Amino acid sequence: MISIAAIALVVLLVIAVAYWINERPPVTVKIVTLLTTKGDLVIEVYPKKMPVTAANFARLVKSDFYNGLSFHRVEDWVVQGGDPSGNGSGGPGWTIPLETSPELKHLRGNVAMARGQDPDSAGSQFYILKKDAPWLDGQYAVFGSVIKGMDVVDKIRTGDKMVLVK
């Protein structure tokens, strides 16, 4: 026969596991790979420094939101994508608040969230800097950096696609 103490121990164990599962911080990605029509690039994301922005990006990546989207803006200093409408006017259907860090600057290779006039209007569009852009520091959420494939970023043209983002 199973004793009352054994049953109580099992119940306590189940409660402890349920608590642990529900109290863990949200899991977010730290490394994202973009397979593009021009080649592959790898982005390191900073979830500890930019938790809201990194979690939003992870949510979009995990839901396959970016797969098949194009880079709609390409200039000599920036490449921008992540708009489902393909023209810079769209987003995922929600926005996140602006999150900045004085230690994360707009330097070549860094990745940041695009937004409209409202500082709290970022959603899914992001940009990768091809050149330093210090005039943007403190105004946009830098949340990662290209750690492999800047040569690919330099080759991207308007209309090139993110085939798979994982």
C-alpha positions as a Markdown table, in Angstrom:
| # | Residue | x | y | z |
|---|---|---|---|---|
| 1 | Met | 0.0 | 0.0 | 0.0 |
| 2 | Ile | 1.1 | 3.5 | -0.8 |
| 3 | Ser | 1.5 | 5.6 | 2.4 |
| 4 | Ile | 0.0 | 9.0 | 2.9 |
| 5 | Ala | 3.6 | 10.4 | 3.2 |
| 6 | Ala | 4.5 | 9.0 | -0.3 |
| 7 | Ile | 1.4 | 10.6 | -1.8 |
| 8 | Ala | 2.1 | 13.9 | -0.1 |
| 9 | Leu | 5.6 | 13.8 | -1.4 |
| 10 | Val | 4.5 | 13.2 | -5.0 |
| 11 | Val | 1.9 | 16.0 | -4.7 |
| 12 | Leu | 4.6 | 18.4 | -3.4 |
| 13 | Leu | 6.9 | 17.4 | -6.2 |
| 14 | Val | 4.2 | 18.0 | -8.9 |
| 15 | Ile | 3.5 | 21.4 | -7.3 |
| 16 | Ala | 7.2 | 22.3 | -7.3 |
| 17 | Val | 7.7 | 21.3 | -10.9 |
| 18 | Ala | 4.6 | 23.3 | -12.0 |
| 19 | Tyr | 5.9 | 26.3 | -10.1 |
| 20 | Trp | 9.3 | 26.0 | -11.7 |
| 21 | Ile | 7.9 | 25.7 | -15.2 |
| 22 | Asn | 5.7 | 28.8 | -14.8 |
| 23 | Glu | 8.2 | 31.0 | -13.0 |
| 24 | Arg | 11.1 | 30.6 | -15.4 |
| 25 | Pro | 12.0 | 33.7 | -17.4 |
| 26 | Pro | 10.8 | 33.6 | -21.0 |
| 27 | Val | 13.1 | 31.7 | -23.3 |
| 28 | Thr | 14.5 | 33.9 | -26.1 |
| 29 | Val | 16.9 | 33.3 | -28.9 |
| 30 | Lys | 20.5 | 34.5 | -28.7 |
| 31 | Ile | 21.6 | 33.5 | -32.2 |
| 32 | Val | 19.5 | 34.0 | -35.3 |
| 33 | Thr | 20.4 | 32.9 | -38.8 |
| 34 | Leu | 19.0 | 34.6 | -41.9 |
| 35 | Leu | 19.2 | 32.6 | -45.1 |
| 36 | Thr | 18.8 | 35.3 | -47.8 |
| 37 | Thr | 18.8 | 35.3 | -51.6 |
| 38 | Lys | 22.3 | 36.8 | -51.3 |
| 39 | Gly | 23.7 | 34.4 | -48.8 |
| 40 | Asp | 23.6 | 33.7 | -45.1 |
| 41 | Leu | 24.2 | 35.9 | -42.1 |
| 42 | Val | 24.2 | 35.3 | -38.4 |
| 43 | Ile | 22.9 | 37.7 | -35.8 |
| 44 | Glu | 23.7 | 37.6 | -32.1 |
| 45 | Val | 20.7 | 39.0 | -30.1 |
| 46 | Tyr | 21.1 | 40.6 | -26.6 |
| 47 | Pro | 18.2 | 39.3 | -24.4 |
| 48 | Lys | 19.8 | 40.4 | -21.2 |
| 49 | Lys | 20.5 | 44.0 | -22.3 |
| 50 | Met | 17.3 | 44.4 | -24.4 |
| 51 | Pro | 14.8 | 42.0 | -22.9 |
| 52 | Val | 11.6 | 43.4 | -24.4 |
| 53 | Thr | 13.0 | 43.9 | -27.9 |
| 54 | Ala | 14.8 | 40.6 | -28.0 |
| 55 | Ala | 11.7 | 38.7 | -26.8 |
| 56 | Asn | 9.6 | 40.4 | -29.5 |
| 57 | Phe | 12.2 | 39.5 | -32.2 |
| 58 | Ala | 12.4 | 35.9 | -30.8 |
| 59 | Arg | 8.6 | 35.6 | -31.0 |
| 60 | Leu | 8.6 | 36.7 | -34.6 |
| 61 | Val | 11.4 | 34.4 | -35.6 |
| 62 | Lys | 9.9 | 31.4 | -33.8 |
| 63 | Ser | 6.5 | 32.0 | -35.5 |
| 64 | Asp | 8.2 | 32.1 | -39.0 |
| 65 | Phe | 7.0 | 35.6 | -39.4 |
| 66 | Tyr | 10.1 | 36.8 | -41.4 |
| 67 | Asn | 10.3 | 33.8 | -43.8 |
| 68 | Gly | 9.8 | 35.0 | -47.3 |
| 69 | Leu | 9.7 | 38.7 | -46.5 |
| 70 | Ser | 11.9 | 41.2 | -48.5 |
| 71 | Phe | 14.3 | 43.9 | -47.7 |
| 72 | His | 12.3 | 46.9 | -48.7 |
| 73 | Arg | 14.8 | 49.7 | -47.9 |
| 74 | Val | 18.5 | 49.6 | -48.9 |
| 75 | Glu | 20.7 | 52.6 | -48.7 |
| 76 | Asp | 24.5 | 53.1 | -48.6 |
| 77 | Trp | 24.3 | 53.0 | -44.7 |
| 78 | Val | 21.4 | 50.6 | -43.9 |
| 79 | Val | 19.4 | 47.6 | -45.0 |
| 80 | Gln | 15.8 | 47.3 | -43.6 |
| 81 | Gly | 13.3 | 44.5 | -43.7 |
| 82 | Gly | 10.6 | 42.8 | -41.7 |
| 83 | Asp | 7.5 | 44.4 | -43.2 |
| 84 | Pro | 4.9 | 42.0 | -44.4 |
| 85 | Ser | 3.4 | 44.6 | -46.8 |
| 86 | Gly | 6.9 | 45.0 | -48.4 |
| 87 | Asn | 6.9 | 48.8 | -48.5 |
| 88 | Gly | 7.8 | 50.0 | -44.9 |
| 89 | Ser | 4.2 | 50.6 | -43.7 |
| 90 | Gly | 3.4 | 47.2 | -42.1 |
| 91 | Gly | 4.0 | 45.3 | -39.0 |
| 92 | Pro | 2.9 | 42.2 | -37.0 |
| 93 | Gly | -0.3 | 43.8 | -35.5 |
| 94 | Trp | 1.2 | 45.0 | -32.3 |
| 95 | Thr | 3.9 | 47.4 | -31.1 |
| 96 | Ile | 6.5 | 47.4 | -28.3 |
| 97 | Pro | 7.9 | 50.2 | -26.1 |
| 98 | Leu | 11.2 | 51.8 | -27.0 |
| 99 | Glu | 14.0 | 50.2 | -25.1 |
| 100 | Thr | 17.5 | 51.7 | -25.3 |
| 101 | Ser | 20.9 | 51.1 | -23.6 |
| 102 | Pro | 23.7 | 53.7 | -23.5 |
| 103 | Glu | 26.2 | 50.9 | -24.2 |
| 104 | Leu | 24.6 | 49.7 | -27.5 |
| 105 | Lys | 25.5 | 52.1 | -30.3 |
| 106 | His | 24.6 | 52.4 | -33.9 |
| 107 | Leu | 27.7 | 50.9 | -35.4 |
| 108 | Arg | 28.4 | 49.0 | -38.6 |
| 109 | Gly | 26.9 | 45.5 | -38.2 |
| 110 | Asn | 24.5 | 46.3 | -35.4 |
| 111 | Val | 20.8 | 45.4 | -35.7 |
| 112 | Ala | 18.0 | 47.7 | -34.4 |
| 113 | Met | 14.2 | 47.9 | -34.5 |
| 114 | Ala | 12.7 | 50.4 | -37.0 |
| 115 | Arg | 9.8 | 52.5 | -35.8 |
| 116 | Gly | 7.6 | 55.4 | -36.8 |
| 117 | Gln | 7.4 | 58.9 | -35.3 |
| 118 | Asp | 6.1 | 57.4 | -32.0 |
| 119 | Pro | 9.0 | 56.0 | -30.1 |
| 120 | Asp | 6.8 | 53.1 | -28.9 |
| 121 | Ser | 5.8 | 52.0 | -32.4 |
| 122 | Ala | 8.3 | 49.3 | -33.3 |
| 123 | Gly | 6.8 | 46.0 | -34.3 |
| 124 | Ser | 8.6 | 43.7 | -36.7 |
| 125 | Gln | 10.7 | 45.9 | -39.0 |
| 126 | Phe | 14.5 | 45.9 | -38.2 |
| 127 | Tyr | 17.5 | 47.3 | -39.8 |
| 128 | Ile | 21.2 | 46.3 | -40.1 |
| 129 | Leu | 23.8 | 49.1 | -40.3 |
| 130 | Lys | 26.2 | 49.1 | -43.1 |
| 131 | Lys | 27.9 | 52.2 | -41.7 |
| 132 | Asp | 28.0 | 53.8 | -38.2 |
| 133 | Ala | 25.0 | 56.0 | -37.6 |
| 134 | Pro | 25.6 | 57.8 | -34.2 |
| 135 | Trp | 22.8 | 60.3 | -34.8 |
| 136 | Leu | 20.4 | 57.4 | -34.1 |
| 137 | Asp | 21.9 | 56.5 | -30.7 |
| 138 | Gly | 19.3 | 56.5 | -27.9 |
| 139 | Gln | 16.4 | 56.9 | -30.3 |
| 140 | Tyr | 16.1 | 53.3 | -31.6 |
| 141 | Ala | 16.5 | 49.9 | -30.0 |
| 142 | Val | 19.8 | 48.3 | -30.9 |
| 143 | Phe | 19.3 | 44.7 | -29.9 |
| 144 | Gly | 21.9 | 42.6 | -31.7 |
| 145 | Ser | 24.9 | 42.5 | -34.0 |
| 146 | Val | 25.9 | 40.6 | -37.2 |
| 147 | Ile | 28.6 | 38.1 | -36.1 |
| 148 | Lys | 28.9 | 36.4 | -39.5 |
| 149 | Gly | 28.0 | 37.6 | -43.0 |
| 150 | Met | 28.5 | 41.3 | -43.2 |
| 151 | Asp | 29.7 | 40.7 | -46.8 |
| 152 | Val | 26.2 | 39.3 | -47.4 |
| 153 | Val | 24.6 | 42.5 | -45.9 |
| 154 | Asp | 26.7 | 44.6 | -48.2 |
| 155 | Lys | 25.4 | 42.7 | -51.2 |
| 156 | Ile | 21.7 | 42.9 | -50.3 |
| 157 | Arg | 19.5 | 45.0 | -52.7 |
| 158 | Thr | 15.9 | 46.2 | -52.5 |
| 159 | Gly | 13.6 | 43.3 | -53.0 |
| 160 | Asp | 16.0 | 40.6 | -51.9 |
| 161 | Lys | 14.3 | 38.1 | -49.6 |
| 162 | Met | 14.8 | 36.5 | -46.2 |
| 163 | Val | 14.1 | 32.9 | -47.4 |
| 164 | Leu | 14.3 | 31.4 | -43.9 |
| 165 | Val | 15.0 | 33.0 | -40.5 |
| 166 | Lys | 15.7 | 30.6 | -37.7 |
